[in-house]
Amino acid sequence: MDYPQSIKSLLQSRIDNDDAKFYSIAMQVAAHEAKLGHGEIALELRSLIDKAKVTSLISTQHNAFFQPHSDFIDTSHQKMKLTDLSVLCPTITDSLNRLLKEQIQVQKIRSFGLSPRRKILLYRLEGECVSPTFAIKTASAIAGELGIPLVVVRLYDLVKKFKYSTVDKLRLVFNDIAKTRCVYLFDGLESIDSQNNIDEFLQMLKQDNSNSLLFVSIINHQILNNASYSIFDDIIEYRQTELLPIINLLKNKFALFDTTDLDWENMAFIVKTLCYSDIIKGCEEVIKEAIINCKEKIEQLDFYKQFLNH
């Protein structure tokens, strides 16, 4: 096989948006590798080709439906991970990790006649000091971990533009949910100002038996009646970030240095809105500052300079 020519043809097919030719050439390369006895690389190439075909199909299907409804629907492919979220209290972390594990092993769970967790209620109390994007970030991280598209249905915008046809638009969305597995977030259920419309939405949610994950976010969940809670497989309450997990993280990062005079609670309060990875990176900058200045002690001032100036 003439590899330079094959690479040239692959690139040209992408420029021309000729998917059929692109996949054909890629399969020829995989077949050639198999003939040479490179079984592992041949299988890997075929797996990547299959994944690319699925991704392309998903994008085509979703663009056909969602593009006309972009005034209240956002679609994306996420690269976020759970570790990119702000430091969460252990109960939230445990719930999200459990959800992820069940979704990864969905076929195994169903082989025992059981259903994995799919319908999740995310809520925060009004006035609670929590990022307003908590729900979008959570759904984005789960979508990124699973490698499937994220679809955000902005209920405020939906109701604002289609006040008298809200239920009809929601029904169209639920019809599409059954077609392709995605992570869906219905963001801001409190925006639906009619109890009848809320009940209609919850009924559609209850009847859904697709393979998609469905998140519903709400502020002040008291607008839901007790029977509504049984629809959800899990209910996650977001409260103001607990400081103890952050304090433990900081102590762990600075464990090799003298930290006797540090105000751990104040330091944790300063970084509580940052994600796990950003806190670690910042701490490492503080450690480097100590190393290059031959300090055996972490200075509170250096910590403040790093996190308050960035």
N, C-alpha and C positions, 0 to 999 in steps of 0.2 A: 504493500500500500504506500502511495506517495503522501506522506504525512503533511508536508508543506502545502500541497495542493488541497488536501482535505481541510486543513485549518483555514485556508483561503476561502474555500467553498462554504464552510460553516459561517465565517464572518459575513460573506456576501449574502447568505440566506437570511441572516438576522437583519442586515441592512434593508433587504427587500421584504421583511416581515413574512417570509415564506416558511411557515412552521413545518409543513410537510417535508420540504427538502432538508430543513435543519435536522429533524428527527431521523430522516432516512440516512443522512451522512453520519450522524452520531451512532446509529445502530450498526452501520458498516464498520466503524472504528471498533465498536464493542465486539462484533463478530470476528474481526481480524485479531484482536487481542486474545479471544478464546482459542482461535486456531494456533496461535503461538504458545498456547499452554498457560497463558496468564489469566487463569480462571477468576481469581479474586478481583482483579481490576476490571475484568469484563462484567462481572456481576454488579460491581459498584457503578459502572457506567450505565448499565441497563436500569438500575434502581434510580439513578439521577434523572435519566430520560423519562421514566414513568412519573416521577415526582413533578418534573417540569410540565408534562402533559396535563396532570391534574390541576396544577397551579394555573395554567393557561385557561383551562376549562372553567375553573372557578371564577377567574377574572372576567371572562367573556359573559358567563351567566349573570354575574352580579352587576356588571356594567349595564346590561340590557334592562334590568329592573330598576336599579338604584339611581342611575344617572338622571332620569326624569324627576326623581324625588330627592335630589341633592339639597333641597332647601330645608329638609329636616332629617336627612340620613347621611352619615359619614362612613365610608368604608376604607380600610387600610390593612396592610400587612405589618405586624408589629415585630420589633426586635427586643422589646423590653423583657426583662426577667423578674422573678419575684424579688431577687436581691436588689433590684433597682428601685423598689418601693421604699418609702420612708420607713424607719425602724418601727415595726409594729409590735403591739403587745402579744405575748405568747399565744393567747387564745385565737387571735386573728390569723397569725402565722400558721398555727396548727390546722385551722379550718381550710385555709387556702392550699396548704400542702396535701391535705387529705383529698380535697377536690381534684387536685392535679393528679395524684396517684390513681384515683378511681377512673379518671378520664384516660389516662395512659393504658390502663388495664381494662378498658371498657368491654372488650370481647370476652375476656376471661370471666368477668363478673356476670355477664349475660349468659354465659354457658352454664351457670348455676341457677338460671331462672331469676336472677336479681337485676335491679336497675341501678346504674351509677348515679351519683348526685349530678343534677343538671340545672335545676332551677334554684337560684340563690337570691335572697333579698339582702341588699346592702342598705343600711340606714344610719343616719346620725341624727341626734336631737338638735332642734333649732337652738342656735346660740352656742353650741359646742364648738370649741376651737379646733376645727378639723379642716384640712384643705378642701375647697369646694370641688376639686377634681379627683377626690378620693376614689370615686366609683370608676371613672374613666381609666385611671392609672391601674386599678385592680384588674379590670377587664382586659386592659392592654397587656399586662404582665402574664395573665393566664393564656391569652391568645398567642403571645410570643413564645411561651414555654411549649405550647402544643403545636406551634407552626401552622395555625389555621387563621383565616381572615377575621378581623374584628369589624363588627357592624354596630355603630352607635345610632340609636334612634332618639333624637332630641325631642322629647315630648313637649317641652315648652314651645319650641318652634312649630311643631305639628299642630298643637291646639291653637296657637296664634294665627296660623295661616288657614287652617281647615277646621275652624271652630264647630261647624255644623256637619262635618263629615269625618270627624276624628275616628270613629269606630270603623268606618269603611276603609280608611287608610291603614289602620292597624290590622285589619283583616287581610289586606294585601300583603303586608309584611309577614304575617304568620303563614300565609300561603307559600311564601318564598322560603321560609325557615325550613320547611320540610324537604326542600330540593337539595340544599348543599350544607354540609356541616361547617358552622362558623361559631364564633363567640358573639352573642348579641347582648347589647346593653340597652335597656329601656331606661333612659336617664331622666329622672325627675318626675316620678309618678304623681307627686303632689300638684303638678302643673295641670292635670286633668281636673277641671273644676266641676264636673258633674259626677255625682256618686253612681248614677246609672252607667256612665261611660267607664268608670273605674271597675264596676262589677262586670261589664262586658269584656274589658281587657283581662281581668282575672280569670274569667271563664275560658277565654281563648288560651291563656297560659296553662290552665288546668288541663285542657284537652290536647295540648301539644304533646306528641310522642316521638318527636324527631330525634336526630343524633346531635343537634346543636346544644350549646350551653347558653342558658338564658339568665342574665343578670337583670335585676330590677332595682334601681336606686330610688330612695325616698328620704325626705327630711320630715321628721315627725310621723312615725309609722302608726300613730294612733288613729289616723283616718281609715285604717284597715280594721275590719271586724275580726273576731277571733277565728272564725271559720277560714278566713283567707290565709292564715299562717300555715295551714295544713297543705297548701298547694306547694310550698317551698321545701326543698330538700335540706336547706340550711339557711339560717338567718344570722347575718354578721353585723354586729353593731360597732361602728367606728366612734371611738372616744378620743379625747385629747391624748396624744402619745404619752405613754407611761415612761418615766425617766429611768427606772431601774435597768431595763435592757440596754439603754444607751450608756449608762454609767458602767455597767459590766463590760461593754464593748471598749470603752475608753481605757478602763483599767487593764484590760487584756493587751491592748496595743502598746501601752506605756509600761508594761510589766518589768522591763529590763532597766528602767531608770528610776531615780529617786522622785517620788511623787508626794512626799509628805505634806507639802503645803498647798496642794491643789484643792480647789472647791469643786468637787465632782458634780454636785447637783446643779450649780450655776453653769458649768461647762456643758452638761447634758441639755440644759434648757436652751442654750444658744444654738445647738445643732439639731434639735429635735425635729425640725421640718425637713432635714436633709435625708437623702436616701442612704442606705447602708454603705454602698460603694463610695459615695462622696465623703462620708465621715472617715472611712478608712484612708482614702487618698489624702485628706487633709491632715490626719494624724501622722501619716508617713512624712509629710512635709515638715511638720513640727519636729519629728524625730531627726530628720536630716539637718534641720537647723541646729539642733543640739549637738549632733555629731561633728559638723564642720566647725563649730565653735568650742569643741572639746568640753562640752558640758555633760555632767553626769546626772543632771537634774532637769526635769521638764518644767519650763517656766510658764506660769499662767499667762503672762503677757504675750509670749510667743504664740500660745494657743489662740488668744483673742485676735492677734494680728492676722493669723492665718484664716480664721473663719469669719471675722467681722469685715475684713477687707475684700473678701471674694464673694 
